[in-house]
Amino acid sequence: MKSFTTLLLLLAGAAHADDHWCDLPRAHPLDAAMAVAMEASGGVTVDMHDAQGVAFDGWDAELNRLYRNVMQQFGDGVRAITLRDAQRAWLAWDRAETRSDLAQQAEGGSSGPLMVTALATQRRRARACTLHDMQGEP
């Protein structure tokens, strides 16, 4: 029951575009689209999972776009090298977290995959914010 309550909180947070991403003055378009899709799902698991898949793919693409932008900005110096190393470590950590999430949700029924996807999407959203904040740094 605890994991179902956690899932509802995760999905509610992901489905509300009221939270401004990365302290920006408005919701990120991916969050806004997720809110609309989750509302349209009517709580149907397969539709919720489809909405999450779109959000996951969107945040993954945004994460990659921001990483490329920051790497280009940093050039060939030590900042680029250390960011590359940090990103590789983050990716390894993310894979380990996903394996752990899958194991924790193995008996979660139909809500298990929703929880795993919600957590993975949250990690990409947070990492994208970190990279967003690096843009424009001297």
N, C-alpha and C positions, 0 to 999 in steps of 0.2 A: 504494500500500500504506500509505503514511503516513496518508492521510486515513481509511482503514478502521480503522487502529489508533486514531486520534483519535476516530472515531465510537464505537468500542467503549468507550473510556474515558468519553465523554460519556454514552452510554446506561447504562453501569454506574453512573455517579454519579447519574444521574437515577432509576435504578431502585432504588436503595438508600435506604430511608427512615431509615437509621442516622444520616445527617448531619442535624443539627438546624438548621433554618432560622433564620437571624437570631439565633443564640445562644439560642434558646428551649430549654427543658428537654426538648422532645420534637420529633419530626418534624412538619412541617406536614401536615395531612390531604391536601393535593394531592400531596405527595411520597409519602406512604404509599399512596395510591390508584395512583399511577404505578408504584410498585414492584410492587404486586399485578398490575396490568395487564401490565407488561413480563414478569413471571414467567409469567403465563398465556399470553402470546403464543407461547411456545416457540420464539422466534427467527424466527417467520414474519413476513416484512417487512411485509405489509399489516396484520397485527395489531399490530405494533410501531408502525407509522405511525398507526393508529387510536388507540392508547394515547397517543402523543405529541400527537395533535390534541386529545384530551380534556384533557391536562395543559396544553397551550398555552392553550386557551380558559379553563381554570380560573385559570391565573396571570394572564392578561390581565384577567379579571374581578376578581381579587384586587387587581391593580395599580390598576384604576380605582376600586374601592371604597376603598382606602387613600388614593388621591389625593383623592377627594371628602371623606373624613373629615378629612384634614389641612387641606384648603382651608377647610372649615367651621370648624375649630378656629382657623385663622389669621384668619378674618374678612375685612375689606376693607383691611387694612393692607399695609405694604410687604412683609411676609413672604409674604402671599398672592400679591402681584403678582410677586415674584421667583420664587416656586415655580412659578407659572403659566408664566413665561418659561422657566424651567429645564425644566419638563415638555415644553413645546413643542420646545425644543432637543433634549431626550432623544428625543422621538418622531421628529424629523428624522434624528438620528443612527441610531436603530434602523432606520428605512427604508433609509438608506444602507448600514448593515451587512448588512441582509437582501439588498439588491441585490448587494453584494460576495460574500456567502455563496453566493448563487445562481450567480454567475459562476464562483466557485471550484469549485463542485460540479457544474457543467454536464455534465461527463463522468464523474461519479461513479457511474453506473449506478443500481441500486436503492438504494444506500446514500446517494446524494446528497441526496434529499429528507429522509431521516432526519437527516442531519447539519445541514441548514438548519433544520429544525424544532427540533432539540435546542439549537442555538445561540440561536435566537429565544426559546425557552422559558427558557433560562438567563438571558438578558438581562432578561426580565420578572420572573423570580424575584429577581434581584439588585436591580432597581429597586424592587420591592415591599418588600424589606428596608429599603432606604434610606428609603422613605416610612413604613414601620412604625416605624422609629427616630425619626421626627419627631413621632409621636403623643405627646401629653402633654408636649411641650416647653413651657416657660414662654414 
